[in-house]
Amino acid sequence: MLNDMRMLTLSAIRADGFALEPFVDSATPAVKFSGNADSHAVVPLELFLRQLHENLVDSRCTQVQVDLLELYFMNSSCVKELASWIHMVKITGAAYKVYLHINPRQPWQWRSLEPLRRLAPAIAVLRVDGQES
Amino acid sequence: MLIRASFRPDDDLVTLLSQLVGDVCRLKLHDSDIADRFRMAAHELGENIAKYSTGSEVSLEFELVDKGELYSLSVRTKNRTSPDRLAEVGQRLREVIAAPDPHALYDRLLEKSVGLEGVSGLGLARIRAEGGVTFVYSIEGDELTVTVTAPVHRLSRHSTVPDQLEVSAERPEPCTKR
């Protein structure tokens, strides 16, 4: 079960046109990405995802919802950070799934995030308007 | 249409220029998908030249040529860089160009990159896999030129594309908010 108090240890990040916000007011942990994830976002993203992973493992969560609807661009270094997170979930045997909610009006998101699903199909799930891959 | 920029290596300028490439594609072609592919290509190539340049100036060009039924879109970057970097990027470019399955190559490189500190080394493979483009490159002395090109079909509902930048009622919202 999710321990919301644990989730509160995550702080929102705002870095030059990019924002990462954890949501703790629902039964399911959720994170919202927005803006442009370029070179300024790489280090904050890496640190955030590492902390998020620790929170989710400590809280014995079974899933995390990642809202990408207002993310407009992601460079390859940030894609690598997402891949590293999902790989870490895989190799540590953590018991949670990552649901990536993508915007159907932004086809780049499918192209850029589908490789993450291929990397760990049992962990990364792409969702578009309720559909799942 | 030709956009040419020469500038001191700077990630923020790369971000601005790649957004401009995307917005011009969106405005001229009314095609967000193509706009995002070329924005991504311009950004990845631009970050590479900014990161690895040994010179005081790099350049990025975007060209959109109307060929009747098709448009030809290209992004070209130039920078001066070290012999080690030239060898490394030359090898990666040969690998990316020769890959029979660009997605398989990208998947393999993505898996290799996980957990590595610093650079991803994924940009060129990502451009080939996600951009649907053709690569050409040349090395002259310490100068590297990389060009990515793709033919783009004209959308029938926009059979007449204005030569000048203008905003129409059908213009979609830019997806490049900062």
Interface residues (C-beta under 8 A of the other chain):
Chain A: G17 G35 N36 D38 S39 H40 Y72 F73 N75 S76 S77 V79 K80 A83 S84 H87 M88 R105 Q106 P107 W108 R111 S112 P115 R118 L119
Chain B: D11 T15 Q19 S32 D33 D36 R37 R39 M40 H43 E44 E47 H103 Y106 D107 L110 E111 S113 V114 G115 L116 V119 S120 L122 G123 R126 A129 E130 C175 T176 K177 R178
